[in-house]
Amino acid sequence: MAVPNWETPVIVSACLIVLHGFLWLGFRTRIAWNLFGRTQVDQVKDAVIKAVENNLMATSFIMTTVVGLLVDGHEIETVDGSFDPEFRKHLRLTFVTLCVWCLGMSISCLIYCLLTIHYFHPLRGDVPSVAFLVWNLRTIGTMFVLMIESYFIFALAVGAWVLGTYAWAGGIMYLIILALFTGMVLFVWLGLGRMHPDSEIFRELRDTIDDIVWEVDEPISHLYEARDEASKPISQPTESKLARMTLGQLGSELDKRQAVAAKKKVHVAFGGSGGPPS
């Protein structure tokens, strides 16, 4: 028996509602806290507004692209005619349903972003900004959930179009590539999220950088202390080496210190004799 036309949109919509509920209930607070939990108090307002603006631009791109897909891409025709008309009809309905959901989520995300900017930007002071972030943490997290869902549903819509146009070969190839790059993005995101100021690795790295900065800047501090004691201005003060230090130079210094620390650990492990015990 042929499946009625309304069942395909209902089934696809039900799956998307379950996905949205899972992400919305389980990850909106986690995502927001993961993004802003390491932000300094005096930088909260700038960090949130910048993140919301980036979200706004990314979601705007998705919205305009989906509108183009709805206008030009809904007529799916298989190049080799391998699919029967009934199956192509359901593919078209799946494609259109995915595009409509993606469009709705992207528009909702844009409205969330605009409202957040309008209410957050007039605040003055660190305490009101932090209070606003804590009070609306779930709302801000929902914006990023909607953006993630918009991109994911957009990718599914493109996959439906590829499957309907290039049959199983194109659909399977697209599915493999989508899974590969989705895994890569999740791997990078999780790696970035692990670096937290409270972690031991971060504290060790921060202490090492502080030592390097102090050693580089210490001669300059002595220079200005001598100037203050003599009460004589310096005609051409020496430029701080720290201001001229690049990230590459800082990285090289970090590598040297890590190598020295590793040698010290080996030396201690062998009883301080400079080599393995006999």
PENORCOR-V706008 format. One record per residue. N is the residue number from 1. RES is the residue in one small letter. OMEGA is omega in degrees with one decimal (* if undefined). NEAR is the number of other C-alpha atoms within 10 Angstrom. D_LAST is the distance of its C-alpha to the last C-alpha in whole Angstrom. Layout:
n & res & omega & near & d_last
N & RES & OMEGA & NEAR & D_LAST
N & RES & OMEGA & NEAR & D_LAST
This chain:
n & res & omega & near & d_last
1 & m & -178.4 & 3 & 83
2 & a & 179.2 & 5 & 83
3 & v & 177.9 & 9 & 81
4 & p & -175.1 & 8 & 83
5 & n & -174.6 & 12 & 82
6 & w & -175.9 & 10 & 81
7 & e & -179.7 & 12 & 78
8 & t & 176.3 & 18 & 76
9 & p & -179.4 & 17 & 76
10 & v & -179.6 & 13 & 76
11 & i & 179.5 & 13 & 73
12 & v & 180.0 & 16 & 71
13 & s & 178.8 & 17 & 72
14 & a & 177.6 & 12 & 71
15 & c & -179.8 & 11 & 67
16 & l & 176.8 & 17 & 67
17 & i & 177.2 & 13 & 68
18 & v & 178.3 & 11 & 65
19 & l & -179.7 & 12 & 63
20 & h & 178.5 & 16 & 64
21 & g & 178.6 & 11 & 64
22 & f & -179.6 & 12 & 61
23 & l & -175.9 & 18 & 59
24 & w & -178.1 & 18 & 62
25 & l & -172.0 & 12 & 61
26 & g & -169.6 & 11 & 57
27 & f & -176.3 & 17 & 56
28 & r & 178.3 & 22 & 59
29 & t & -179.5 & 20 & 57
30 & r & -179.7 & 14 & 54
31 & i & -179.5 & 21 & 54
32 & a & -179.3 & 23 & 56
33 & w & 177.8 & 18 & 53
34 & n & -178.8 & 17 & 50
35 & l & -172.4 & 16 & 52
36 & f & -177.8 & 16 & 53
37 & g & -179.5 & 14 & 51
38 & r & -178.0 & 14 & 49
39 & t & 175.4 & 17 & 52
40 & q & -174.7 & 12 & 52
41 & v & -177.7 & 13 & 55
42 & d & 179.6 & 13 & 57
43 & q & -174.2 & 13 & 57
44 & v & -175.7 & 20 & 58
45 & k & -179.7 & 23 & 61
46 & d & -178.4 & 13 & 60
47 & a & -178.4 & 15 & 57
48 & v & -178.8 & 22 & 60
49 & i & 178.9 & 17 & 63
50 & k & 179.0 & 13 & 61
51 & a & 179.3 & 16 & 59
52 & v & 177.7 & 22 & 63
53 & e & 176.3 & 17 & 64
54 & n & 176.6 & 13 & 61
55 & n & -179.9 & 19 & 62
56 & l & -179.3 & 22 & 66
57 & m & -179.2 & 12 & 65
58 & a & -179.3 & 16 & 63
59 & t & 176.5 & 27 & 66
60 & s & 177.3 & 17 & 69
61 & f & 179.5 & 12 & 67
62 & i & -176.7 & 20 & 67
63 & m & -179.1 & 22 & 71
64 & t & 179.2 & 12 & 72
65 & t & -179.9 & 14 & 71
66 & v & 176.3 & 25 & 72
67 & v & 176.2 & 15 & 75
68 & g & 177.5 & 13 & 75
69 & l & -179.9 & 19 & 74
70 & l & -176.8 & 17 & 76
71 & v & -170.7 & 9 & 79
72 & d & -170.0 & 10 & 78
73 & g & -173.7 & 17 & 76
74 & h & 178.0 & 17 & 77
75 & e & -176.7 & 18 & 79
76 & i & 177.3 & 19 & 76
77 & e & -179.8 & 20 & 77
78 & t & -174.7 & 18 & 75
79 & v & -178.2 & 11 & 75
80 & d & 178.1 & 9 & 75
81 & g & -176.4 & 13 & 78
82 & s & -179.4 & 14 & 75
83 & f & 177.8 & 18 & 76
84 & d & -176.2 & 9 & 79
85 & p & -179.2 & 12 & 81
86 & e & 179.4 & 11 & 80
87 & f & 177.5 & 11 & 77
88 & r & 178.4 & 20 & 77
89 & k & 179.3 & 18 & 79
90 & h & 175.3 & 19 & 76
91 & l & 177.8 & 22 & 74
92 & r & 178.7 & 21 & 76
93 & l & 176.6 & 20 & 77
94 & t & -180.0 & 23 & 73
95 & f & -178.4 & 28 & 72
96 & v & 179.1 & 22 & 75
97 & t & 178.1 & 22 & 74
98 & l & 179.9 & 27 & 70
99 & c & -179.9 & 27 & 72
100 & v & 177.2 & 19 & 74
101 & w & 178.7 & 21 & 71
102 & c & 178.5 & 27 & 69
103 & l & 179.0 & 23 & 72
104 & g & 179.6 & 15 & 73
105 & m & 179.7 & 25 & 69
106 & s & 177.0 & 28 & 69
107 & i & 177.0 & 20 & 72
108 & s & 179.0 & 17 & 71
109 & c & 177.9 & 25 & 68
110 & l & 179.3 & 24 & 70
111 & i & 176.3 & 14 & 72
112 & y & -177.9 & 19 & 69
113 & c & -179.1 & 24 & 68
114 & l & 178.6 & 15 & 71
115 & l & 179.7 & 11 & 72
116 & t & 179.4 & 20 & 68
117 & i & -177.2 & 16 & 69
118 & h & -178.7 & 11 & 72
119 & y & -175.4 & 10 & 71
120 & f & -173.5 & 17 & 68
121 & h & -178.7 & 13 & 69
122 & p & -177.1 & 9 & 71
123 & l & 178.9 & 13 & 69
124 & r & 179.1 & 10 & 68
125 & g & -177.4 & 11 & 65
126 & d & -176.3 & 15 & 62
127 & v & 176.9 & 13 & 63
128 & p & 179.9 & 13 & 66
129 & s & 178.7 & 22 & 63
130 & v & 179.0 & 17 & 61
131 & a & 178.4 & 11 & 63
132 & f & 180.0 & 17 & 65
133 & l & -178.7 & 20 & 61
134 & v & -177.9 & 14 & 61
135 & w & -176.4 & 11 & 64
136 & n & -176.8 & 15 & 64
137 & l & -179.8 & 18 & 61
138 & r & 178.1 & 19 & 62
139 & t & 178.7 & 18 & 65
140 & i & 175.9 & 24 & 62
141 & g & 178.7 & 20 & 60
142 & t & 177.9 & 23 & 63
143 & m & -178.7 & 28 & 63
144 & f & 174.1 & 24 & 60
145 & v & 178.7 & 21 & 61
146 & l & 177.8 & 26 & 64
147 & m & 179.1 & 24 & 62
148 & i & 179.3 & 17 & 60
149 & e & 179.3 & 20 & 62
150 & s & 179.3 & 27 & 65
151 & y & -178.0 & 19 & 62
152 & f & 179.6 & 16 & 61
153 & i & 174.5 & 22 & 65
154 & f & 177.9 & 24 & 65
155 & a & 177.1 & 18 & 63
156 & l & 178.8 & 20 & 64
157 & a & 176.2 & 26 & 68
158 & v & 177.6 & 20 & 67
159 & g & 176.8 & 20 & 65
160 & a & 178.0 & 22 & 68
161 & w & 178.9 & 26 & 70
162 & v & 179.2 & 21 & 68
163 & l & -179.4 & 24 & 68
164 & g & -177.2 & 27 & 72
165 & t & -174.1 & 22 & 72
166 & y & 172.7 & 19 & 70
167 & a & -171.3 & 19 & 69
168 & w & -179.0 & 14 & 66
169 & a & 178.7 & 10 & 64
170 & g & -179.8 & 15 & 65
171 & g & 179.3 & 19 & 64
172 & i & 177.8 & 15 & 61
173 & m & 179.7 & 13 & 59
174 & y & -179.5 & 19 & 60
175 & l & 179.2 & 15 & 59
176 & i & -179.6 & 11 & 55
177 & i & 179.0 & 12 & 55
178 & l & 178.6 & 16 & 56
179 & a & -179.8 & 10 & 54
180 & l & -176.0 & 11 & 51
181 & f & 173.8 & 11 & 52
182 & t & 176.3 & 12 & 53
183 & g & 178.5 & 12 & 49
184 & m & -179.9 & 11 & 48
185 & v & 178.6 & 11 & 50
186 & l & 179.2 & 11 & 49
187 & f & 179.1 & 12 & 45
188 & v & -179.6 & 10 & 46
189 & w & 179.2 & 11 & 48
190 & l & 178.1 & 11 & 45
191 & g & 177.4 & 10 & 42
192 & l & -178.1 & 12 & 44
193 & g & -179.2 & 13 & 45
194 & r & -177.9 & 12 & 42
195 & m & -177.3 & 14 & 41
196 & h & -179.5 & 15 & 43
197 & p & -179.6 & 14 & 43
198 & d & -178.6 & 9 & 41
199 & s & -177.5 & 10 & 38
200 & e & -179.7 & 11 & 35
201 & i & -179.6 & 12 & 34
202 & f & -179.8 & 14 & 38
203 & r & 178.4 & 14 & 37
204 & e & 179.1 & 11 & 34
205 & l & 179.4 & 14 & 35
206 & r & 179.1 & 13 & 38
207 & d & 178.7 & 11 & 36
208 & t & 178.8 & 16 & 35
209 & i & 177.3 & 16 & 38
210 & d & 178.2 & 12 & 39
211 & d & 179.8 & 12 & 37
212 & i & -179.4 & 17 & 38
213 & v & -179.6 & 15 & 41
214 & w & -179.3 & 14 & 41
215 & e & 179.7 & 12 & 39
216 & v & -174.6 & 16 & 42
217 & d & -175.7 & 15 & 45
218 & e & 178.1 & 13 & 44
219 & p & 178.9 & 14 & 45
220 & i & 178.1 & 18 & 48
221 & s & 177.2 & 13 & 49
222 & h & 179.9 & 11 & 48
223 & l & -179.2 & 13 & 51
224 & y & 174.7 & 15 & 54
225 & e & 177.5 & 12 & 53
226 & a & 178.5 & 12 & 54
227 & r & -180.0 & 14 & 57
228 & d & 179.7 & 12 & 58
229 & e & -179.0 & 8 & 58
230 & a & -178.6 & 9 & 60
231 & s & 178.3 & 9 & 62
232 & k & 179.4 & 9 & 62
233 & p & 176.6 & 10 & 62
234 & i & -174.7 & 11 & 60
235 & s & 179.4 & 6 & 62
236 & q & -178.4 & 6 & 59
237 & p & -179.8 & 11 & 56
238 & t & 179.0 & 11 & 53
239 & e & -177.9 & 9 & 53
240 & s & 177.0 & 14 & 50
241 & k & 179.9 & 14 & 47
242 & l & -179.9 & 15 & 46
243 & a & -179.6 & 9 & 49
244 & r & -177.5 & 9 & 48
245 & m & 176.9 & 12 & 45
246 & t & 177.2 & 11 & 45
247 & l & 177.0 & 9 & 43
248 & g & 177.4 & 9 & 41
249 & q & 177.4 & 11 & 40
250 & l & 177.7 & 15 & 39
251 & g & 177.4 & 12 & 37
252 & s & 178.7 & 12 & 35
253 & e & 176.9 & 15 & 34
254 & l & 178.3 & 16 & 33
255 & d & 179.4 & 12 & 31
256 & k & -178.3 & 12 & 29
257 & r & 178.0 & 14 & 29
258 & q & 177.3 & 14 & 27
259 & a & 178.0 & 12 & 25
260 & v & 179.2 & 12 & 24
261 & a & 178.5 & 12 & 24
262 & a & 177.9 & 12 & 22
263 & k & 178.6 & 13 & 19
264 & k & 178.9 & 14 & 19
265 & k & 178.1 & 12 & 19
266 & v & -179.8 & 15 & 15
267 & h & 179.1 & 15 & 14
268 & v & -179.0 & 13 & 15
269 & a & 179.7 & 14 & 14
270 & f & 175.0 & 13 & 10
271 & g & 177.8 & 11 & 11
272 & g & -178.1 & 13 & 13
273 & s & -179.8 & 10 & 10
274 & g & 179.6 & 13 & 12
275 & g & -177.7 & 12 & 9
276 & p & -179.7 & 11 & 6
277 & p & -179.0 & 9 & 4
278 & s & * & 3 & 0
